[in-house]
Amino acid sequence: MNPNSPRLVCGTDFSTNAQVAADVAAALAVRLEAPLDLVHVAEDVEAHADDPKSLRRYLRPREQKLRDEVARLRATGAEVAAVLLQGRWAEDALLKHVRAHPTRLVIVSSVSKTSFDRWTLGSVSEKVAQSSPCPTLVVRNAGPLLAWARKGEPLQVFAAVDFSESGNAVLRWTGELRKHGPCAIVVGHVNWPPEERHALGLTGSQSLTTNPPSVRRALERNLQKQMDEFLGDEDARILIRPSWGRPDAPLVDMAAETKAEVIVLGTHHRHGLPRLWHSSVSRGILHHSTGNVICVPSRTADEADGHLPRFKLVVVATDFSPIANAAIPYAYAIPRPGGVVKLVHVTPPWEPPGPLVAHYETRRLTHPQHNRLVTQARRKLRTLIPRDAEAAGIITEAEVIEHHDAASAICEEAERAGADVICLASHGRTGLSKALFGSVAQAVMKRSRRPVMIVRAQKP
């Protein structure tokens, strides 16, 4: 086996819980065909550092225990190396070792409400899970993990997902896990209903703790698209729960209801919705879950460039000006064959005039006249489709949206359609006009939860 290949790293303090975690690590090493480093950190060495003999006497029994534990694990068929480290804090020394070597997974034990407090949650295991550059497995119930690794029995997996890079990392890692053994996967998502209704442009007084059908359909569609991207065609159940507060408690409840044997969740949530995916959320799940937990960083060391996204649906908006129309060919260049480009034009809605306004506003359009303009705009959108679009296998949808705020209309349509990216044009100057490609483009970039591509108009 290549010594530079990604390895598993298991921290141990030789306690009963640590031995159980080491059993899981050895079984995973065999299953994944990966080498295993069994790491023990000798703390409090400073008291012996000035006297080499005293330091040697202090380290000798620990070295022996480590050799004995390595021998026990090697008997299972795993390739195990003994690593004895010194440091003031076990978590810091363990993480330093992980960062210095290509590591696939870190395994640590977890105990709760016992007198043995050094490797409990809130200490080494939690700090490692929160700070590790690679996924970390916190073992609380070894049985299902051993059955999956040794016997190939299905593992009940609950993947806690949002729509950020962190959620993508969770699904990506869950997909990798399933390649090595059967997994029954439930993808869970917690949302805040007012936020989703606002994103879709829904108005009216509605419950703060329930999802209307349109919101639920949009969430299910977006989750399914995300799952197709990272899990492939395999079946996975979707579970959505609205919540007013933080999502950690609902996620733990959802995992328990689905009888999950391991929860996969994201950490290092620097992207997405900070309110929902603050680092305290993963810490809360680590504290309160009774099952095994795998913490996956949004970007692992070997995925520094991230996942190469596949754009299937692009929303491109135009006000029919030459600057705006310049973005349309670029929009058609984004999706692969079979993808969809949605051409959008935003126009103010017709409103009946007030009794006083009608007397002074003689040029105001009648309702039939407004409808004719909308129909003409829809036809004009069709004339902007590039000639090569059909030959390239790109499907076109054209829609005229009646809305008072162009930026809101574009963002809401992107949410409703489940767009992968929004494409707009800009002339790149300040003091931009009321046309779409100035203040509106800036407003879209600020508001949109989806990627936005800005096409700089060519100077004549």
C-alpha positions in Angstrom: 0.0 0.0 0.0 1.3 3.5 -0.9 2.5 5.2 2.3 1.4 8.5 0.9 -2.2 7.3 0.2 -5.0 8.9 2.3 -5.2 7.2 5.7 -7.6 6.9 8.5 -6.5 8.5 11.8 -7.9 7.3 15.1 -7.2 9.0 18.4 -7.0 6.9 21.6 -6.5 7.3 25.3 -6.8 3.5 25.9 -10.1 3.9 27.6 -12.9 1.4 26.9 -14.7 3.9 24.7 -11.5 4.6 22.8 -11.0 0.9 22.2 -14.5 0.6 20.7 -13.7 3.5 18.4 -10.5 1.9 17.5 -12.4 -1.3 16.6 -14.6 0.8 14.2 -11.5 2.4 12.8 -9.8 -0.9 12.0 -13.0 -2.3 10.5 -13.3 0.8 8.3 -9.6 0.5 7.3 -10.2 -3.0 6.0 -13.4 -2.0 4.3 -12.0 1.1 2.6 -8.6 -0.6 2.0 -6.8 2.3 3.7 -3.9 2.4 6.2 -4.7 3.4 9.8 -2.7 5.6 12.2 -3.5 4.9 15.8 -2.5 8.1 17.6 -2.0 8.6 21.3 -1.0 12.0 22.7 1.1 12.1 25.8 0.0 15.2 27.6 1.6 16.8 30.6 5.1 16.1 29.3 6.3 19.5 30.5 6.7 18.2 34.0 9.2 15.6 32.8 10.8 17.5 30.0 13.8 18.7 32.0 14.8 15.2 33.0 15.3 12.7 30.1 15.1 9.7 32.4 11.9 10.9 34.0 10.5 11.6 30.5 11.4 8.1 29.4 9.8 6.6 32.4 6.7 8.6 31.7 6.5 7.6 28.1 7.5 3.9 28.4 4.1 2.6 29.6 2.2 4.6 27.1 4.4 3.2 24.3 3.7 -0.3 25.5 0.0 0.3 25.6 0.1 1.7 22.1 2.0 -1.3 20.8 -0.4 -3.7 22.5 -3.4 -1.9 21.0 -1.8 -1.8 17.5 -1.2 -5.6 17.7 -4.8 -6.2 18.7 -6.1 -4.2 15.7 -3.7 -5.7 13.3 -5.2 -9.1 14.1 -8.4 -7.9 12.3 -6.5 -7.6 9.1 -6.0 -3.9 9.2 -2.8 -2.1 8.3 -2.1 -0.1 11.5 0.8 2.2 12.4 1.5 3.4 16.0 1.9 7.1 16.4 2.9 8.5 19.8 2.8 12.3 20.0 3.6 14.8 22.7 1.7 18.0 23.3 0.0 20.1 25.9 -3.4 19.6 24.3 -4.4 16.3 22.8 -6.7 17.9 20.1 -4.0 20.3 18.9 -1.4 17.5 18.5 -3.9 15.2 16.8 -5.0 17.9 14.4 -1.4 18.8 13.6 -0.8 15.2 12.6 -3.9 15.1 10.5 -2.8 18.3 8.6 0.7 16.9 8.1 -0.5 13.7 6.4 -3.1 13.0 3.7 -6.1 11.9 5.8 -9.3 10.5 4.6 -11.2 10.2 7.9 -10.6 10.9 11.6 -12.2 8.6 14.1 -12.7 9.6 17.8 -14.7 8.2 20.7 -17.4 10.0 22.5 -18.8 9.5 26.0 -21.3 11.7 27.8 -22.1 12.4 31.4 -19.4 10.2 32.9 -16.4 10.9 35.2 -14.1 10.4 32.2 -14.1 13.9 30.9 -11.0 14.3 28.8 -12.3 12.8 25.6 -15.9 13.7 26.0 -18.0 16.0 23.8 -17.0 19.5 24.6 -13.4 18.5 24.8 -11.1 16.6 22.4 -13.7 14.9 20.2 -15.8 18.0 19.7 -12.8 20.3 19.0 -11.4 17.8 16.5 -14.7 17.4 14.7 -15.2 21.2 14.5 -11.6 22.0 13.3 -10.5 19.0 11.3 -9.7 19.7 7.6 -11.2 16.3 6.8 -14.3 14.4 7.8 -14.5 13.3 11.4 -16.5 10.3 12.8 -17.6 10.6 16.4 -18.4 7.0 17.6 -21.3 6.7 20.0 -22.8 3.4 18.9 -20.3 1.1 17.3 -22.6 -1.8 16.5 -24.2 -0.6 13.2 -20.8 0.7 12.0 -19.1 -2.6 12.6 -22.0 -4.5 11.0 -21.7 -2.3 7.9 -17.9 -2.5 7.7 -17.5 -6.2 8.5 -20.7 -7.8 7.2 -22.0 -5.4 4.6 -25.3 -4.8 6.4 -27.2 -1.7 5.3 -26.3 1.5 7.3 -29.1 3.9 8.1 -27.8 7.3 7.2 -29.3 10.7 7.9 -27.7 13.5 5.8 -28.4 17.0 7.2 -28.4 19.3 4.2 -28.8 22.9 3.3 -28.3 24.6 -0.1 -24.8 25.9 0.5 -21.4 24.4 -0.3 -21.6 22.7 3.1 -24.7 20.8 2.1 -23.0 19.8 -1.2 -20.0 18.4 0.8 -22.4 16.4 3.0 -24.1 14.8 0.0 -20.7 14.3 -1.8 -19.3 12.4 1.2 -22.5 10.4 1.7 -22.3 9.3 -1.9 -18.7 8.2 -1.4 -19.7 6.3 1.7 -22.4 4.4 -0.3 -19.8 3.2 -2.8 -18.2 1.1 -0.1 -21.4 -0.5 1.3 -25.2 -0.5 1.2 -26.7 2.6 2.8 -30.4 3.6 3.3 -30.2 7.4 3.0 -32.6 10.0 4.3 -31.8 13.6 3.3 -33.1 16.0 5.9 -33.6 19.8 5.6 -34.8 22.4 8.1 -36.1 25.7 6.8 -37.5 29.0 8.1 -40.9 29.5 6.3 -40.9 33.3 6.2 -37.5 33.3 4.5 -38.6 30.8 1.8 -41.9 32.6 1.2 -40.0 35.9 0.7 -37.6 34.2 -1.7 -40.5 33.0 -3.8 -42.3 36.3 -3.7 -45.3 35.0 -1.7 -47.3 37.5 0.1 -50.1 37.5 2.7 -50.2 36.5 6.4 -49.2 32.8 6.8 -48.0 30.6 9.6 -44.4 31.2 10.8 -44.0 27.4 11.4 -45.6 25.7 8.4 -44.7 25.5 4.8 -47.4 26.3 2.2 -47.5 23.7 -0.7 -45.7 26.0 -3.1 -42.7 26.3 -0.7 -42.6 22.6 0.0 -42.6 21.8 -3.7 -39.8 24.2 -4.3 -37.7 22.8 -1.5 -38.3 19.2 -2.6 -37.3 20.1 -6.2 -34.2 21.9 -5.1 -33.2 19.1 -2.8 -33.8 16.5 -5.5 -31.7 18.4 -7.9 -28.9 18.6 -5.3 -29.2 14.9 -4.6 -29.1 14.0 -8.3 -25.9 16.0 -8.6 -24.0 14.2 -5.8 -25.9 10.9 -5.1 -26.7 9.9 -8.6 -29.8 8.0 -9.5 -30.1 6.0 -6.3 -33.2 6.4 -4.2 -33.0 8.6 -1.1 -35.9 9.8 1.0 -36.4 13.5 1.5 -37.6 14.9 4.8 -38.3 18.6 5.3 -39.3 20.3 8.5 -40.1 24.0 9.0 -38.7 25.5 12.2 -38.7 29.0 13.7 -35.5 28.6 15.7 -32.1 26.9 15.1 -32.2 23.7 13.1 -30.0 21.5 15.4 -32.9 20.2 17.6 -35.3 19.5 14.7 -32.5 17.7 12.9 -31.7 15.5 15.9 -35.4 14.7 16.2 -35.7 13.9 12.5 -32.7 11.5 12.7 -34.2 9.8 15.7 -37.6 9.4 13.9 -35.9 7.8 10.9 -33.9 5.5 13.2 -30.6 6.8 11.7 -27.5 5.0 12.8 -25.2 7.8 11.6 -25.8 11.5 11.0 -23.7 13.2 8.4 -23.6 17.0 8.8 -21.5 19.9 7.7 -19.0 22.1 9.6 -17.0 25.2 8.8 -20.1 26.9 7.4 -18.6 30.0 5.9 -21.2 30.0 3.1 -24.9 29.8 2.8 -27.3 31.0 5.5 -25.3 31.9 8.6 -28.4 31.9 10.8 -29.2 28.3 9.9 -25.7 26.8 9.7 -23.7 28.5 12.3 -20.9 26.4 13.8 -23.0 26.1 17.0 -25.5 24.0 15.0 -23.1 21.1 14.5 -21.9 21.5 18.1 -25.5 21.2 19.2 -26.1 18.0 17.2 -22.8 16.6 18.5 -24.0 17.2 22.1 -27.6 16.0 21.8 -27.5 13.2 19.2 -27.5 9.7 20.7 -26.1 8.2 17.5 -22.9 8.3 15.5 -22.0 11.6 13.9 -19.8 12.4 10.9 -18.8 16.0 10.6 -17.8 17.0 7.0 -16.0 20.3 6.3 -17.4 22.3 3.4 -14.0 22.0 1.7 -11.7 19.1 2.5 -8.0 19.2 1.9 -8.2 17.2 -1.3 -11.1 19.1 -2.7 -9.7 22.6 -2.5 -11.1 23.5 -5.9 -14.6 22.3 -5.0 -17.0 20.3 -7.1 -17.4 21.1 -10.8 -21.0 22.2 -11.0 -23.4 21.2 -13.8 -25.7 23.9 -14.8 -29.0 22.7 -16.3 -31.3 25.7 -16.0 -30.3 29.3 -16.6 -32.4 32.4 -16.2 -31.4 35.3 -18.3 -33.2 38.7 -18.1 -33.4 41.4 -20.7 -35.1 44.8 -21.1 -34.6 44.5 -24.9 -31.8 47.0 -24.9 -28.6 46.1 -26.9 -26.7 45.9 -23.5 -29.2 43.6 -22.0 -29.4 41.4 -25.1 -25.7 40.9 -25.0 -26.0 38.5 -22.1 -28.3 36.1 -24.0 -25.7 34.2 -26.1 -23.6 33.7 -23.0 -26.6 32.2 -21.2 -27.0 29.6 -23.9 -23.3 28.7 -23.7 -23.7 27.7 -20.0 -26.0 24.5 -20.0 -25.1 21.2 -21.5 -27.3 19.6 -24.2 -30.8 19.0 -22.8 -30.5 22.1 -20.5 -33.0 24.9 -20.3 -32.5 28.7 -20.8 -35.4 30.8 -19.5 -35.7 34.2 -21.2 -37.3 36.7 -18.9 -38.6 40.2 -19.4 -40.0 42.2 -16.5 -42.7 44.8 -17.1 -44.8 46.8 -14.6 -48.2 45.3 -14.0 -51.4 47.1 -15.2 -53.3 48.8 -12.4 -56.7 50.5 -12.8 -56.4 54.3 -12.5 -57.9 56.1 -9.5 -60.8 58.4 -10.1 -58.6 61.5 -9.9 -55.6 60.1 -11.8 -57.7 59.2 -14.8 -58.6 62.8 -15.4 -55.0 63.9 -15.7 -53.3 60.8 -17.0 -54.8 60.7 -20.5 -52.0 58.5 -22.0 -52.4 55.7 -19.5 -52.8 52.3 -21.2 -56.0 50.4 -21.0 -56.0 46.9 -19.8 -56.4 45.4 -23.3 -53.5 47.6 -24.5 -51.3 46.4 -21.7 -52.1 42.8 -22.5 -51.2 43.4 -26.1 -47.8 44.8 -25.1 -47.2 41.7 -22.9 -48.0 39.5 -25.8 -45.7 41.5 -28.1 -42.9 41.2 -25.5 -43.3 37.5 -25.3 -43.0 37.2 -29.1 -40.0 39.5 -29.0 -38.3 37.3 -26.5 -38.6 34.4 -28.9 -36.9 36.4 -31.6 -33.8 36.7 -29.4 -33.1 32.9 -29.3 -29.7 32.3 -30.9 -29.9 30.4 -34.2 -27.7 27.6 -32.9 -29.6 27.0 -29.7 -31.8 24.2 -31.0 -28.9 22.5 -32.7 -27.0 22.6 -29.5 -29.9 20.8 -27.7 -30.8 23.8 -25.5 -34.5 24.2 -24.7 -35.9 27.7 -24.5 -38.7 29.0 -22.2 -39.8 32.6 -22.6 -41.8 34.5 -20.0 -42.9 38.0 -19.4 -43.2 38.8 -15.6 -45.4 41.6 -14.4 -43.8 43.0 -11.3 -43.0 46.5 -9.9 -39.4 45.5 -8.9 -37.3 44.0 -11.7 -34.6 42.7 -9.3 -37.2 41.0 -7.0 -39.0 39.5 -10.0 -35.7 38.0 -11.4 -34.7 36.5 -8.1 -38.2 35.1 -7.3 -38.4 33.6 -10.8 -35.0 31.9 -10.3 -36.2 30.4 -7.1 -39.5 29.2 -8.5 -37.8 27.7 -11.5 -35.0 26.2 -9.5 -32.4 28.0 -11.7 -28.7 27.0 -11.4 -27.5 30.4 -12.4 -28.8 33.9 -13.3 -27.2 35.7 -16.3 -27.3 39.5 -16.6 -25.5 42.1 -18.6 -23.9 45.3 -17.5 -22.1 48.2 -19.2 -19.8 48.5 -16.2 -20.3 52.1 -15.5 -21.4 53.9 -12.4 -24.4 56.1 -12.3 -26.4 53.5 -14.1 -29.8 54.2 -15.5 -33.2 52.7 -14.5 -32.7 50.0 -17.1 -32.1 46.5 -15.9 -28.3 46.5 -16.2 -27.3 49.0 -13.5 -29.0 49.2 -10.1 -31.1 46.1 -10.9 -28.1 43.9 -11.6 -26.5 45.1 -8.4 -29.7 44.4 -6.5 -29.9 40.9 -8.0 -26.4 40.1 -6.9 -27.1 41.3 -3.4 -30.4 39.4 -3.0 -30.0 36.2 -5.0 -29.2 33.0 -3.2 -28.0 31.5 -6.5 -24.9 32.2 -8.6 -25.1 35.3 -10.8 -23.1 35.7 -14.0 -22.5 39.3 -15.1 -21.6 39.9 -18.8 -19.7 43.1 -19.4 -21.0 44.7 -22.6 -18.4 45.3 -25.3 -17.4 48.9 -26.0 -18.3 50.0 -29.6 
